[in-house]
Amino acid sequence: MATPLSADRMLAALRAEGVDVAEHKGWRTHNRNEAGPWGGVNGVLIHHTAGSNSLGLVWNGRSDLPGPLAHTHLAKDGTATMVGNGRANHAGKVARNAYDAVVNESATHPRPSSAGGTVDGNRHFYGIEIENLGNGRDPYPAVQYDQAVRWAAAICRAHGWSQHSVVGHKETSIEGKIDPSFGMTAFRAAVAERLAHPADWNPEDDMPQYVNVGISSEYTLAPGAWDSVEFTAEWSDEAGDHANDGSVWVRGACRFSGSLSLRVEGLTSGASVAVRMSEYEGDTLVVDHPVHGISGKGTVSAVVPLVKRIGAGRKMRIRLFTGQDSPRIVVSSAVLSALVWKEG
């Protein structure tokens, strides 16, 4: 068990994670602490409101269930309004088998059963009410879902918990609750992805950059020597790694995935063209990667996969080779397209 976060620590954790926080007047002292204990805490519980315009309801509660009905209300536009600090009426009775799975941070979450008894969920769980009708047709806007993931991840990060401390009400309730109306396996995976990065990480930070270069005119391949392709045409170089007419098309540290579409003319029986990626530091060859062979007769087209990671200070070239006794072979087209993920 962990000591519950103070109001200030909760706000700091949420804002560091990128949660769009609003504060309801009086939320810091709005709780149900007079009805029972609050803490230690073990996990995070996800709900949907089953209604619209529900902030007032989550704050005030119902005639049979006083508010707050969660610690946070999450609107469709992604605004996370703090409505409670302390015990809140949201979890009810939690099945002991479901509770134990959370405490143990089990990767499996069993169907809740009353056979082993129940636990006071309001004491041990933070709760969020996500505004949604819960009918399977009302969508969760991307910004709302993202903010829910951030909210859960922020609390887990603050306590040092994994994604397996996050559960849906439907995974703990012995009363047949169905919320939330989205799948919790995917939700936990999204929380895990956030926890694998710093709190200020944004998914768009991992968006790849696109490089698309080629040759502007055909050329004859020099026999008997490995020859770097000079990419004289550039259509896209978002990473800025390709110099004008240069052979280097990507620089580390990075990962990349793409292909080289190559067309050669003049092949004869027994002749071939070898293609490989080669890593350099400055002008010094450091690593030659495996060869992809092109053979056939006449004009032959091939697509060579380009998938690799290179370290800082390294740069990549494409090199071609044909034997000393090969006929005149012309490279009539070479188009390289790749997505590049920069590191560091």
C-alpha positions in Angstrom: 0.0 0.0 0.0 1.0 3.6 -0.6 0.3 6.8 1.1 -2.2 8.8 -1.0 -0.9 11.8 -2.9 -1.5 15.2 -1.4 -3.5 17.6 -3.5 -0.3 19.5 -4.5 1.5 16.3 -5.4 -1.4 15.1 -7.5 -1.6 18.3 -9.4 2.2 18.3 -10.0 2.1 14.7 -11.2 -0.8 15.2 -13.6 0.6 18.4 -15.1 4.0 16.9 -15.6 2.3 14.1 -17.6 0.6 16.6 -19.8 -2.9 16.4 -18.3 -5.1 19.4 -19.0 -6.1 20.0 -15.4 -8.9 22.3 -14.2 -9.7 22.7 -10.5 -13.3 22.8 -9.2 -13.7 25.3 -6.4 -13.4 23.5 -3.1 -12.0 20.2 -4.5 -9.1 20.0 -2.0 -11.5 19.5 0.9 -14.3 17.7 -1.0 -14.3 14.0 0.1 -16.1 11.3 2.0 -13.5 10.9 4.7 -16.1 11.1 7.4 -17.6 7.9 6.0 -14.5 5.8 6.2 -10.7 5.7 5.8 -8.8 6.9 2.8 -5.6 4.9 2.1 -3.3 3.2 1.7 -3.9 3.2 -1.9 -3.2 0.4 -4.4 -4.5 1.3 -7.8 -6.4 3.4 -10.3 -10.0 2.7 -11.3 -11.5 3.8 -14.6 -15.2 4.6 -15.1 -17.5 6.1 -17.6 -20.3 8.4 -16.5 -23.1 6.8 -18.5 -24.5 10.3 -19.2 -23.6 13.7 -20.6 -23.0 17.1 -19.0 -22.1 15.1 -15.9 -19.6 17.2 -14.0 -22.2 18.5 -11.6 -23.4 14.9 -10.9 -19.8 13.7 -10.2 -19.3 16.6 -7.9 -22.7 16.5 -6.0 -23.5 12.8 -6.2 -27.0 11.4 -6.0 -29.6 11.3 -3.3 -28.5 7.8 -2.4 -24.8 8.3 -3.0 -23.2 11.6 -2.0 -20.4 13.1 -4.0 -17.7 13.2 -5.0 -18.2 10.2 -7.2 -14.5 10.3 -8.4 -11.4 12.2 -7.9 -11.4 13.6 -11.5 -14.1 14.2 -14.1 -12.8 14.0 -17.7 -14.8 15.9 -20.3 -15.1 15.1 -24.0 -12.7 17.9 -24.9 -10.0 16.4 -22.6 -10.4 18.7 -19.7 -9.7 16.9 -16.4 -11.5 18.6 -13.6 -10.4 17.8 -10.1 -13.5 17.1 -8.0 -12.2 15.2 -4.9 -9.2 14.9 -2.6 -9.6 11.9 -0.3 -12.1 9.2 -0.1 -14.7 9.2 -3.0 -17.8 7.2 -3.7 -16.8 5.5 -6.9 -15.4 2.0 -6.4 -17.8 0.4 -4.0 -17.1 -3.2 -3.1 -14.2 -4.7 -4.9 -13.9 -8.4 -5.3 -11.0 -9.8 -3.3 -9.6 -11.7 -6.2 -9.6 -8.6 -8.4 -8.0 -6.5 -5.6 -5.2 -9.1 -5.0 -4.4 -9.0 -8.7 -3.9 -5.2 -8.5 -1.9 -5.4 -5.3 0.4 -8.0 -6.9 0.5 -6.1 -10.2 -0.6 -9.3 -12.0 -0.5 -9.3 -15.8 -3.8 -11.2 -15.6 -7.0 -9.7 -14.2 -9.5 -12.4 -13.2 -13.2 -12.1 -13.5 -14.4 -10.5 -10.2 -16.0 -13.0 -7.9 -17.6 -12.5 -4.5 -16.6 -16.0 -3.4 -13.4 -14.8 -1.7 -15.0 -11.8 -0.1 -14.8 -8.1 -0.9 -12.6 -5.1 -0.1 -13.6 -1.4 0.5 -12.6 0.0 -2.9 -13.3 3.6 -2.0 -10.5 3.3 0.5 -7.8 1.9 -1.9 -8.5 3.3 -5.4 -8.2 6.6 -7.1 -11.1 7.1 -9.6 -11.8 8.9 -12.8 -15.2 9.4 -14.4 -14.8 9.7 -18.2 -17.8 11.4 -19.8 -19.5 8.9 -22.2 -22.9 7.4 -22.6 -21.4 3.9 -22.3 -23.7 2.5 -24.9 -20.9 1.3 -27.3 -21.9 3.9 -29.9 -20.8 7.1 -28.1 -17.2 7.7 -29.2 -14.3 8.6 -27.0 -12.6 11.5 -28.8 -8.8 10.9 -29.2 -8.0 13.8 -27.0 -10.2 12.4 -24.2 -8.8 8.9 -24.4 -5.2 10.3 -24.5 -5.9 12.4 -21.4 -7.3 9.4 -19.6 -4.2 7.4 -20.4 -2.0 10.3 -19.1 -4.1 10.7 -16.0 -3.6 7.0 -15.1 0.1 7.0 -16.0 0.7 10.1 -13.9 -0.6 8.4 -10.8 1.2 5.2 -11.5 4.4 7.1 -12.1 4.1 9.0 -8.9 3.7 5.8 -6.9 6.1 3.7 -8.9 3.3 1.3 -10.1 3.1 -0.5 -13.4 0.2 -0.5 -15.8 -1.2 -3.5 -14.0 -2.3 -1.2 -11.1 -4.9 0.2 -13.6 -8.2 -1.5 -13.8 -11.7 -0.9 -15.1 -14.8 -0.9 -12.8 -16.0 -3.9 -14.8 -12.9 -5.8 -13.7 -13.5 -5.2 -10.0 -17.2 -4.9 -9.4 -19.3 -7.8 -8.0 -22.4 -5.9 -9.1 -22.1 -6.4 -12.8 -20.7 -2.9 -13.7 -19.8 -2.6 -17.4 -17.6 0.5 -17.4 -15.6 1.7 -19.1 -17.0 0.7 -22.5 -13.5 0.5 -24.0 -11.1 -2.5 -23.6 -8.8 -2.3 -20.6 -6.0 -4.5 -22.2 -5.3 -1.8 -24.8 -5.7 0.9 -22.3 -3.1 -0.6 -20.0 -0.8 -1.1 -23.0 -1.1 2.7 -23.7 -0.3 3.4 -20.0 2.7 1.1 -20.2 3.9 3.0 -23.3 3.8 6.3 -21.4 5.6 4.8 -18.4 8.4 3.6 -20.7 9.1 7.3 -21.5 9.6 10.4 -19.5 6.5 12.2 -18.2 6.8 14.9 -20.8 6.8 12.5 -23.7 4.4 13.0 -26.5 3.6 10.3 -29.1 4.3 12.8 -31.9 7.9 13.0 -30.6 8.4 9.6 -32.1 7.0 10.5 -35.5 9.4 9.4 -38.2 11.0 11.7 -40.7 10.8 10.9 -44.4 13.6 10.7 -46.9 13.0 10.2 -50.6 16.0 10.6 -53.0 17.1 9.1 -56.3 19.2 9.7 -59.4 18.4 12.4 -61.9 20.0 10.5 -64.8 21.2 7.1 -65.7 24.9 6.1 -65.4 27.2 3.3 -66.2 28.3 1.1 -63.3 32.1 0.9 -63.0 33.2 -2.8 -63.0 35.4 -4.4 -60.4 34.9 -1.9 -57.6 32.2 -1.1 -55.0 30.7 2.2 -56.1 28.5 4.5 -53.9 25.2 5.7 -55.5 25.3 9.5 -55.8 21.7 10.6 -55.1 21.4 13.6 -57.4 17.6 14.0 -57.1 16.0 14.9 -53.8 12.2 15.0 -53.3 12.1 14.9 -49.5 14.8 15.1 -46.8 13.0 15.9 -43.5 15.9 14.9 -41.4 18.3 17.1 -43.4 20.9 14.3 -43.7 21.3 14.3 -47.5 23.8 16.8 -48.9 23.2 18.1 -52.5 24.1 15.3 -54.9 25.6 13.3 -52.0 25.8 9.6 -51.4 24.9 9.8 -47.7 21.2 9.7 -47.1 20.9 9.1 -43.4 23.0 9.9 -40.3 22.9 8.4 -36.8 21.9 7.9 -34.2 18.7 6.7 -35.7 16.6 3.7 -36.8 15.2 3.5 -40.3 12.9 1.4 -42.4 12.5 1.7 -46.2 13.6 0.4 -49.6 15.7 1.0 -52.6 13.9 0.5 -56.0 16.6 -0.2 -58.5 16.5 -0.8 -62.3 19.6 -1.9 -64.2 20.0 -2.6 -67.9 22.4 -4.7 -69.8 22.6 -7.8 -67.6 23.6 -11.0 -69.3 23.6 -14.6 -68.2 26.1 -15.0 -65.4 26.4 -11.3 -64.7 24.9 -9.8 -61.6 24.9 -6.6 -59.5 25.5 -6.7 -55.8 23.8 -4.1 -53.5 24.7 -3.4 -49.9 24.4 -0.7 -47.2 27.7 0.6 -45.9 28.3 2.5 -42.7 30.9 5.3 -42.6 32.5 7.5 -40.0 33.7 10.5 -41.9 35.1 9.1 -45.1 36.2 5.9 -43.5 34.3 2.7 -44.2 33.4 1.1 -40.9 30.8 -1.7 -41.6 29.6 -3.4 -44.7 26.1 -5.0 -44.4 24.9 -8.1 -46.2 24.7 -8.2 -49.9 21.5 -8.3 -52.0 22.1 -9.8 -55.4 20.4 -8.8 -58.7 20.6 -11.1 -61.6 18.7 -11.9 -64.9 18.9 -10.8 -68.5 18.4 -7.5 -70.1 16.6 -4.9 -67.9 15.9 -6.1 -64.4 14.1 -4.3 -61.5 14.5 -5.1 -57.9 13.4 -3.7 -54.5 16.1 -3.9 -51.8 14.8 -3.6 -48.2 16.6 -1.1 -46.0 16.1 -1.7 -42.2 18.8 -0.9 -39.7 19.9 1.1 -36.7 23.1 3.1 -36.8 24.9 4.8 -33.9 25.8 8.4 -33.4 28.5 9.7 -35.7 27.7 7.0 -38.4 26.3 7.7 -41.8 24.9 5.3 -44.4 25.6 4.9 -48.1 24.3 2.5 -50.8 27.0 0.8 -52.7 26.8 -1.3 -55.9 29.3 -3.8 -57.4 29.6 -5.8 -60.6 32.5 -8.0 -61.7 35.5 -6.9 -63.7 34.4 -9.1 -66.6 30.8 -8.0 -66.6 29.2 -6.3 -69.7 28.4 -2.7 -69.7 25.6 -2.3 -67.0 23.6 0.9 -66.8 21.8 2.0 -63.6 18.8 3.6 -65.2 16.7 4.2 -62.0 17.4 4.3 -58.3 14.8 5.6 -55.9 15.3 5.4 -52.1 12.4 5.9 -49.7 12.7 5.5 -46.0 11.2 6.5 -42.6 13.8 7.6 -40.1 13.4 7.7 -36.3 16.1 9.9 -34.8 17.5 8.9 -31.4 19.0 11.2 -28.7 
